């Protein structure tokens, strides 16, 4: 903003500029401060509540399923986030050795972004293709992004989970918990 200065008049010692210009400058300063402090900096994630891998005969093999859409919602003005995925072991019955499929036998790949809204300036899938699938023996990055937006931004993907069933696994309904989180 340009401030107009006038020469000091006799009797008006120390007055420079116009009161209106000062009031406008003050209002612009207050606006700049309120925009500069992101009051709505939050990030959240939604993922399917349940999923089924189907079934297969005993004796080993692989089960693969697309899990459904996972979406991260970001309300930060400027920032970045990382979504991670982890899993417990899959168990049935009493969870004995033959009734447990280790989380190391689970492979996850995020695939590419399936939808975005707002301004996502840079997004990176944790595993863009099935060739990059990673074991869930430890927590893995599912997706990450950097945002610059005055609006709410979302990024979605449809991950795939594959389970290598051990030959010694007994018949049963196996359950495990797959957790997506974001920070």
FIKOLZA-1660 file (N, C-alpha, C; in steps of 0.1 Angstrom, whole numbers, plus 5000, padded with zeros to 4 digits):
% residues 183
   i   px   py   pz ch aa at
   1 5008 4988 5000  A  X  N
   1 5000 5000 5000  A  X CA
   1 5009 5012 5000  A  X  C
   2 5005 5022 4993  A  X  N
   2 5012 5035 4992  A  X CA
   2 5006 5044 5002  A  X  C
   3 5014 5051 5011  A  X  N
   3 5010 5061 5020  A  X CA
   3 5013 5074 5014  A  X  C
   4 5004 5083 5014  A  X  N
   4 5006 5097 5009  A  X CA
   4 5011 5105 5021  A  X  C
   5 5022 5112 5019  A  X  N
   5 5027 5121 5029  A  X CA
   5 5024 5136 5024  A  X  C
   6 5020 5144 5034  A  X  N
   6 5019 5158 5031  A  X CA
   6 5029 5166 5039  A  X  C
   7 5033 5177 5034  A  X  N
   7 5042 5185 5042  A  X CA
   7 5036 5189 5055  A  X  C
   8 5043 5191 5066  A  X  N
   8 5038 5195 5078  A  X CA
   8 5034 5210 5077  A  X  C
   9 5022 5213 5082  A  X  N
   9 5017 5226 5082  A  X CA
   9 5020 5233 5095  A  X  C
  10 5020 5246 5094  A  X  N
  10 5022 5253 5107  A  X CA
  10 5010 5250 5116  A  X  C
  11 5012 5247 5128  A  X  N
  11 5002 5244 5138  A  X CA
  11 4998 5230 5138  A  X  C
  12 5003 5222 5129  A  X  N
  12 5000 5208 5128  A  X CA
  12 5013 5200 5129  A  X  C
  13 5022 5204 5138  A  X  N
  13 5035 5198 5140  A  X CA
  13 5034 5183 5142  A  X  C
  14 5042 5176 5134  A  X  N
  14 5042 5161 5136  A  X CA
  14 5032 5154 5128  A  X  C
  15 5022 5160 5122  A  X  N
  15 5012 5153 5114  A  X CA
  15 5018 5149 5100  A  X  C
  16 5017 5137 5097  A  X  N
  16 5021 5132 5083  A  X CA
  16 5011 5123 5078  A  X  C
  17 5008 5123 5066  A  X  N
  17 4998 5114 5060  A  X CA
  17 4984 5118 5064  A  X  C
  18 4975 5109 5059  A  X  N
  18 4961 5112 5063  A  X CA
  18 4956 5102 5072  A  X  C
  19 4947 5105 5081  A  X  N
  19 4941 5095 5090  A  X CA
  19 4934 5084 5083  A  X  C
  20 4928 5086 5071  A  X  N
  20 4922 5076 5064  A  X CA
  20 4932 5066 5059  A  X  C
  21 4943 5071 5054  A  X  N
  21 4954 5062 5049  A  X CA
  21 4959 5053 5060  A  X  C
  22 4960 5058 5072  A  X  N
  22 4965 5051 5084  A  X CA
  22 4954 5040 5087  A  X  C
  23 4942 5043 5087  A  X  N
  23 4931 5034 5091  A  X CA
  23 4931 5022 5081  A  X  C
  24 4932 5025 5068  A  X  N
  24 4933 5015 5058  A  X CA
  24 4945 5006 5060  A  X  C
  25 4956 5012 5062  A  X  N
  25 4969 5005 5064  A  X CA
  25 4967 4995 5076  A  X  C
  26 4961 5000 5087  A  X  N
  26 4959 4992 5099  A  X CA
  26 4949 4980 5096  A  X  C
  27 4939 4982 5088  A  X  N
  27 4930 4972 5084  A  X CA
  27 4937 4961 5075  A  X  C
  28 4945 4966 5066  A  X  N
  28 4953 4956 5058  A  X CA
  28 4963 4948 5066  A  X  C
  29 4969 4954 5076  A  X  N
  29 4978 4947 5085  A  X CA
  29 4971 4937 5093  A  X  C
  30 4959 4940 5098  A  X  N
  30 4951 4931 5106  A  X CA
  30 4947 4919 5097  A  X  C
  31 4943 4922 5085  A  X  N
  31 4939 4911 5076  A  X CA
  31 4951 4902 5072  A  X  C
  32 4962 4908 5070  A  X  N
  32 4974 4900 5067  A  X CA
  32 4978 4891 5079  A  X  C
  33 4977 4896 5091  A  X  N
  33 4980 4888 5103  A  X CA
  33 4970 4876 5104  A  X  C
  34 4957 4879 5102  A  X  N
  34 4947 4868 5103  A  X CA
  34 4949 4857 5093  A  X  C
  35 4953 4861 5081  A  X  N
  35 4955 4851 5070  A  X CA
  35 4968 4844 5073  A  X  C
  36 4978 4850 5078  A  X  N
  36 4991 4844 5081  A  X CA
  36 4991 4834 5092  A  X  C
  37 4981 4833 5100  A  X  N
  37 4980 4824 5111  A  X CA
  37 4970 4814 5108  A  X  C
  38 4973 4802 5103  A  X  N
  38 4963 4792 5099  A  X CA
  38 4955 4787 5111  A  X  C
  39 4943 4791 5112  A  X  N
  39 4935 4787 5123  A  X CA
  39 4928 4773 5121  A  X  C
  40 4929 4768 5109  A  X  N
  40 4922 4756 5106  A  X CA
  40 4932 4745 5101  A  X  C
  41 4943 4744 5108  A  X  N
  41 4954 4734 5104  A  X CA
  41 4951 4721 5110  A  X  C
  42 4944 4712 5102  A  X  N
  42 4941 4699 5106  A  X CA
  42 4941 4689 5095  A  X  C
  43 4944 4677 5098  A  X  N
  43 4944 4666 5087  A  X CA
  43 4937 4654 5093  A  X  C
  44 4929 4647 5085  A  X  N
  44 4922 4635 5089  A  X CA
  44 4922 4625 5078  A  X  C
  45 4919 4613 5082  A  X  N
  45 4918 4602 5072  A  X CA
  45 4906 4593 5074  A  X  C
  46 4900 4589 5063  A  X  N
  46 4889 4579 5063  A  X CA
  46 4893 4567 5055  A  X  C
  47 4889 4555 5060  A  X  N
  47 4892 4543 5053  A  X CA
  47 4881 4533 5055  A  X  C
  48 4880 4523 5046  A  X  N
  48 4869 4514 5048  A  X CA
  48 4869 4507 5061  A  X  C
  49 4858 4505 5068  A  X  N
  49 4858 4499 5081  A  X CA
  49 4861 4484 5081  A  X  C
  50 4856 4477 5071  A  X  N
  50 4859 4463 5070  A  X CA
  50 4862 4459 5056  A  X  C
  51 4867 4447 5054  A  X  N
  51 4870 4442 5041  A  X CA
  51 4871 4427 5042  A  X  C
  52 4870 4421 5030  A  X  N
  52 4871 4406 5030  A  X CA
  52 4880 4402 5019  A  X  C
  53 4889 4393 5022  A  X  N
  53 4898 4388 5012  A  X CA
  53 4893 4376 5004  A  X  C
  54 4881 4371 5009  A  X  N
  54 4876 4359 5003  A  X CA
  54 4881 4347 5009  A  X  C
  55 4881 4336 5001  A  X  N
  55 4886 4323 5007  A  X CA
  55 4894 4315 4996  A  X  C
  56 4901 4305 5000  A  X  N
  56 4909 4297 4991  A  X CA
  56 4911 4283 4999  A  X  C
  57 4913 4273 4991  A  X  N
  57 4916 4260 4998  A  X CA
  57 4929 4260 5006  A  X  C
  58 4929 4252 5016  A  X  N
  58 4942 4251 5024  A  X CA
  58 4953 4246 5015  A  X  C
  59 4965 4248 5019  A  X  N
  59 4977 4243 5012  A  X CA
  59 4985 4255 5006  A  X  C
  60 4982 4267 5010  A  X  N
  60 4990 4278 5005  A  X CA
  60 4984 4285 4993  A  X  C
  61 4990 4296 4990  A  X  N
  61 4985 4304 4978  A  X CA
  61 4984 4319 4982  A  X  C
  62 4978 4326 4974  A  X  N
  62 4977 4341 4976  A  X CA
  62 4963 4345 4974  A  X  C
  63 4958 4354 4982  A  X  N
  63 4946 4361 4981  A  X CA
  63 4948 4376 4979  A  X  C
  64 4942 4383 4970  A  X  N
  64 4944 4397 4967  A  X CA
  64 4930 4404 4966  A  X  C
  65 4929 4416 4972  A  X  N
  65 4917 4424 4971  A  X CA
  65 4920 4439 4971  A  X  C
  66 4912 4446 4964  A  X  N
  66 4913 4461 4964  A  X CA
  66 4905 4465 4976  A  X  C
  67 4910 4473 4985  A  X  N
  67 4904 4475 4998  A  X CA
  67 4893 4485 4998  A  X  C
  68 4892 4494 4988  A  X  N
  68 4882 4505 4988  A  X CA
  68 4890 4518 4989  A  X  C
  69 4883 4529 4989  A  X  N
  69 4889 4542 4989  A  X CA
  69 4894 4547 5003  A  X  C
  70 4906 4552 5003  A  X  N
  70 4911 4558 5015  A  X CA
  70 4913 4573 5011  A  X  C
  71 4908 4582 5020  A  X  N
  71 4909 4596 5017  A  X CA
  71 4915 4604 5028  A  X  C
  72 4925 4613 5025  A  X  N
  72 4930 4622 5035  A  X CA
  72 4924 4636 5032  A  X  C
  73 4919 4642 5042  A  X  N
  73 4914 4656 5041  A  X CA
  73 4923 4665 5049  A  X  C
  74 4928 4676 5042  A  X  N
  74 4937 4685 5048  A  X CA
  74 4931 4699 5048  A  X  C
  75 4931 4705 5060  A  X  N
  75 4925 4719 5061  A  X CA
  75 4936 4729 5064  A  X  C
  76 4949 4724 5064  A  X  N
  76 4960 4734 5066  A  X CA
  76 4962 4743 5054  A  X  C
  77 4965 4755 5056  A  X  N
  77 4968 4764 5045  A  X CA
  77 4980 4760 5037  A  X  C
  78 4991 4757 5045  A  X  N
  78 5003 4753 5039  A  X CA
  78 5008 4742 5048  A  X  C
  79 5013 4731 5042  A  X  N
  79 5018 4720 5050  A  X CA
  79 5020 4708 5043  A  X  C
  80 5024 4698 5050  A  X  N
  80 5026 4684 5044  A  X CA
  80 5020 4674 5054  A  X  C
  81 5017 4662 5048  A  X  N
  81 5013 4651 5056  A  X CA
  81 5018 4638 5051  A  X  C
  82 5018 4628 5059  A  X  N
  82 5022 4615 5055  A  X CA
  82 5012 4605 5061  A  X  C
  83 5006 4597 5053  A  X  N
  83 4997 4586 5057  A  X CA
  83 5004 4573 5058  A  X  C
  84 5002 4566 5069  A  X  N
  84 5009 4553 5070  A  X CA
  84 4999 4542 5072  A  X  C
  85 5004 4530 5069  A  X  N
  85 4995 4518 5071  A  X CA
  85 5003 4507 5078  A  X  C
  86 4996 4500 5087  A  X  N
  86 5002 4489 5094  A  X CA
  86 4991 4478 5096  A  X  C
  87 4995 4466 5100  A  X  N
  87 4986 4456 5102  A  X CA
  87 4990 4447 5114  A  X  C
  88 4981 4441 5120  A  X  N
  88 4983 4430 5130  A  X CA
  88 4985 4417 5123  A  X  C
  89 4989 4407 5130  A  X  N
  89 4989 4393 5124  A  X CA
  89 4975 4389 5122  A  X  C
  90 4972 4380 5112  A  X  N
  90 4959 4375 5110  A  X CA
  90 4958 4362 5117  A  X  C
  91 4947 4360 5125  A  X  N
  91 4946 4348 5133  A  X CA
  91 4932 4342 5132  A  X  C
  92 4931 4330 5136  A  X  N
  92 4918 4323 5137  A  X CA
  92 4919 4314 5149  A  X  C
  93 4908 4309 5154  A  X  N
  93 4908 4299 5165  A  X CA
  93 4916 4305 5177  A  X  C
  94 4926 4297 5182  A  X  N
  94 4934 4301 5194  A  X CA
  94 4947 4308 5190  A  X  C
  95 4948 4311 5178  A  X  N
  95 4960 4319 5173  A  X CA
  95 4973 4311 5175  A  X  C
  96 4972 4297 5174  A  X  N
  96 4984 4289 5175  A  X CA
  96 4993 4292 5162  A  X  C
  97 5004 4286 5161  A  X  N
  97 5013 4288 5150  A  X CA
  97 5006 4285 5136  A  X  C
  98 4999 4275 5136  A  X  N
  98 4992 4271 5123  A  X CA
  98 4979 4279 5121  A  X  C
  99 4975 4287 5132  A  X  N
  99 4963 4295 5131  A  X CA
  99 4966 4310 5130  A  X  C
 100 4979 4313 5126  A  X  N
 100 4984 4326 5125  A  X CA
 100 4990 4329 5112  A  X  C
 101 4987 4339 5105  A  X  N
 101 4994 4344 5093  A  X CA
 101 5000 4357 5097  A  X  C
 102 5013 4357 5097  A  X  N
 102 5021 4368 5101  A  X CA
 102 5018 4380 5092  A  X  C
 103 5019 4392 5098  A  X  N
 103 5017 4404 5090  A  X CA
 103 5028 4406 5080  A  X  C
 104 5039 4398 5081  A  X  N
 104 5050 4399 5071  A  X CA
 104 5045 4392 5058  A  X  C
 105 5034 4384 5059  A  X  N
 105 5028 4377 5047  A  X CA
 105 5018 4386 5040  A  X  C
 106 5015 4398 5045  A  X  N
 106 5006 4408 5039  A  X CA
 106 5014 4418 5031  A  X  C
 107 5011 4420 5019  A  X  N
 107 5017 4430 5010  A  X CA
 107 5007 4441 5007  A  X  C
 108 5011 4453 5007  A  X  N
 108 5003 4465 5005  A  X CA
 108 5009 4473 4994  A  X  C
 109 5000 4478 4985  A  X  N
 109 5005 4489 4976  A  X CA
 109 4993 4499 4974  A  X  C
 110 4997 4512 4975  A  X  N
 110 4987 4522 4975  A  X CA
 110 4981 4525 4961  A  X  C
 111 4989 4523 4951  A  X  N
 111 4985 4527 4937  A  X CA
 111 4986 4542 4936  A  X  C
 112 4982 4548 4925  A  X  N
 112 4983 4562 4923  A  X CA
 112 4971 4569 4930  A  X  C
 113 4971 4582 4930  A  X  N
 113 4959 4590 4935  A  X CA
 113 4948 4587 4926  A  X  C
 114 4936 4585 4931  A  X  N
 114 4924 4583 4923  A  X CA
 114 4915 4595 4922  A  X  C
 115 4917 4605 4931  A  X  N
 115 4910 4617 4931  A  X CA
 115 4917 4627 4940  A  X  C
 116 4916 4640 4936  A  X  N
 116 4921 4651 4945  A  X CA
 116 4912 4663 4943  A  X  C
 117 4911 4671 4954  A  X  N
 117 4904 4684 4954  A  X CA
 117 4913 4694 4960  A  X  C
 118 4911 4707 4958  A  X  N
 118 4919 4717 4964  A  X CA
 118 4933 4717 4957  A  X  C
 119 4942 4723 4963  A  X  N
 119 4956 4724 4957  A  X CA
 119 4966 4715 4964  A  X  C
 120 4968 4703 4958  A  X  N
 120 4978 4694 4963  A  X CA
 120 4990 4697 4953  A  X  C
 121 5000 4703 4958  A  X  N
 121 5011 4707 4949  A  X CA
 121 5021 4695 4946  A  X  C
 122 5022 4686 4955  A  X  N
 122 5031 4675 4953  A  X CA
 122 5025 4663 4961  A  X  C
 123 5023 4652 4954  A  X  N
 123 5018 4640 4961  A  X CA
 123 5026 4628 4957  A  X  C
 124 5029 4619 4966  A  X  N
 124 5037 4607 4963  A  X CA
 124 5031 4595 4969  A  X  C
 125 5028 4585 4960  A  X  N
 125 5023 4572 4966  A  X CA
 125 5034 4565 4972  A  X  C
 126 5031 4558 4983  A  X  N
 126 5041 4549 4989  A  X CA
 126 5045 4538 4980  A  X  C
 127 5036 4532 4973  A  X  N
 127 5039 4521 4964  A  X CA
 127 5030 4523 4952  A  X  C
 128 5035 4529 4941  A  X  N
 128 5027 4533 4930  A  X CA
 128 5022 4520 4922  A  X  C
 129 5029 4510 4922  A  X  N
 129 5025 4498 4914  A  X CA
 129 5026 4485 4922  A  X  C
 130 5021 4474 4917  A  X  N
 130 5021 4461 4925  A  X CA
 130 5036 4457 4926  A  X  C
 131 5044 4461 4916  A  X  N
 131 5059 4457 4917  A  X CA
 131 5065 4464 4929  A  X  C
 132 5060 4474 4934  A  X  N
 132 5065 4481 4946  A  X CA
 132 5058 4478 4959  A  X  C
 133 5050 4468 4959  A  X  N
 133 5043 4463 4971  A  X CA
 133 5052 4461 4982  A  X  C
 134 5048 4464 4994  A  X  N
 134 5057 4462 5006  A  X CA
 134 5050 4454 5017  A  X  C
 135 5058 4446 5023  A  X  N
 135 5053 4438 5034  A  X CA
 135 5048 4447 5046  A  X  C
 136 5038 4443 5053  A  X  N
 136 5033 4450 5064  A  X CA
 136 5039 4445 5077  A  X  C
 137 5051 4439 5077  A  X  N
 137 5058 4435 5089  A  X CA
 137 5061 4447 5098  A  X  C
 138 5061 4459 5092  A  X  N
 138 5063 4471 5099  A  X CA
 138 5054 4482 5093  A  X  C
 139 5053 4493 5099  A  X  N
 139 5045 4504 5094  A  X CA
 139 5051 4509 5081  A  X  C
 140 5043 4512 5071  A  X  N
 140 5047 4517 5058  A  X CA
 140 5041 4530 5054  A  X  C
 141 5048 4538 5046  A  X  N
 141 5041 4550 5041  A  X CA
 141 5032 4546 5030  A  X  C
 142 5019 4550 5031  A  X  N
 142 5009 4548 5021  A  X CA
 142 5009 4559 5011  A  X  C
 143 5009 4571 5015  A  X  N
 143 5009 4583 5006  A  X CA
 143 5015 4595 5014  A  X  C
 144 5020 4605 5007  A  X  N
 144 5024 4617 5013  A  X CA
 144 5021 4628 5003  A  X  C
 145 5019 4640 5009  A  X  N
 145 5016 4652 5000  A  X CA
 145 5020 4665 5007  A  X  C
 146 5023 4675 4999  A  X  N
 146 5025 4689 5003  A  X CA
 146 5014 4697 4997  A  X  C
 147 5008 4706 5005  A  X  N
 147 4997 4714 5001  A  X CA
 147 4999 4729 5003  A  X  C
 148 4994 4736 4993  A  X  N
 148 4993 4751 4994  A  X CA
 148 4980 4755 4989  A  X  C
 149 4970 4758 4999  A  X  N
 149 4957 4760 4995  A  X CA
 149 4949 4768 5005  A  X  C
 150 4941 4777 5001  A  X  N
 150 4932 4784 5009  A  X CA
 150 4919 4776 5012  A  X  C
 151 4917 4765 5004  A  X  N
 151 4905 4757 5005  A  X CA
 151 4909 4743 5011  A  X  C
 152 4899 4736 5015  A  X  N
 152 4901 4722 5020  A  X CA
 152 4906 4714 5008  A  X  C
 153 4916 4706 5011  A  X  N
 153 4921 4697 5000  A  X CA
 153 4919 4682 5004  A  X  C
 154 4917 4674 4995  A  X  N
 154 4916 4659 4997  A  X CA
 154 4924 4652 4987  A  X  C
 155 4928 4640 4991  A  X  N
 155 4935 4631 4982  A  X CA
 155 4931 4617 4985  A  X  C
 156 4927 4610 4975  A  X  N
 156 4922 4596 4977  A  X CA
 156 4930 4586 4969  A  X  C
 157 4930 4574 4974  A  X  N
 157 4936 4563 4966  A  X CA
 157 4929 4550 4970  A  X  C
 158 4930 4540 4962  A  X  N
 158 4924 4527 4964  A  X CA
 158 4934 4516 4965  A  X  C
 159 4939 4513 4977  A  X  N
 159 4950 4504 4979  A  X CA
 159 4946 4489 4977  A  X  C
 160 4956 4481 4974  A  X  N
 160 4954 4467 4973  A  X CA
 160 4962 4459 4983  A  X  C
 161 4956 4449 4989  A  X  N
 161 4962 4441 4999  A  X CA
 161 4963 4426 4993  A  X  C
 162 4975 4420 4995  A  X  N
 162 4977 4407 4991  A  X CA
 162 4982 4399 5003  A  X  C
 163 4977 4387 5005  A  X  N
 163 4981 4378 5016  A  X CA
 163 4986 4365 5010  A  X  C
 164 4998 4362 5014  A  X  N
 164 5004 4349 5010  A  X CA
 164 5001 4339 5021  A  X  C
 165 4992 4330 5018  A  X  N
 165 4987 4320 5029  A  X CA
 165 4998 4309 5030  A  X  C
 166 5003 4307 5042  A  X  N
 166 5013 4296 5043  A  X CA
 166 5006 4282 5041  A  X  C
 167 5014 4273 5036  A  X  N
 167 5009 4259 5033  A  X CA
 167 5004 4253 5046  A  X  C
 168 5010 4256 5057  A  X  N
 168 5006 4250 5070  A  X CA
 168 4994 4256 5077  A  X  C
 169 4989 4267 5071  A  X  N
 169 4977 4274 5077  A  X CA
 169 4965 4265 5077  A  X  C
 170 4958 4264 5089  A  X  N
 170 4946 4256 5090  A  X CA
 170 4934 4263 5084  A  X  C
 171 4924 4256 5081  A  X  N
 171 4911 4262 5076  A  X CA
 171 4905 4271 5087  A  X  C
 172 4900 4282 5084  A  X  N
 172 4893 4291 5094  A  X CA
 172 4891 4305 5088  A  X  C
 173 4883 4312 5096  A  X  N
 173 4881 4326 5092  A  X CA
 173 4891 4335 5100  A  X  C
 174 4901 4340 5092  A  X  N
 174 4912 4347 5098  A  X CA
 174 4908 4362 5098  A  X  C
 175 4912 4369 5109  A  X  N
 175 4909 4383 5111  A  X CA
 175 4922 4390 5114  A  X  C
 176 4923 4402 5109  A  X  N
 176 4935 4411 5113  A  X CA
 176 4930 4425 5112  A  X  C
 177 4937 4434 5118  A  X  N
 177 4933 4448 5118  A  X CA
 177 4944 4456 5109  A  X  C
 178 4939 4462 5099  A  X  N
 178 4947 4471 5090  A  X CA
 178 4944 4485 5094  A  X  C
 179 4954 4493 5098  A  X  N
 179 4953 4506 5103  A  X CA
 179 4959 4516 5094  A  X  C
 180 4951 4526 5089  A  X  N
 180 4956 4538 5082  A  X CA
 180 4956 4549 5092  A  X  C
 181 4967 4557 5092  A  X  N
 181 4968 4569 5100  A  X CA
 181 4975 4580 5093  A  X  C
 182 4973 4592 5097  A  X  N
 182 4979 4604 5090  A  X CA
 182 4984 4614 5100  A  X  C
 183 4996 4620 5097  A  X  N
 183 5001 4630 5106  A  X CA
 183 5009 4640 5097  A  X  C
% end
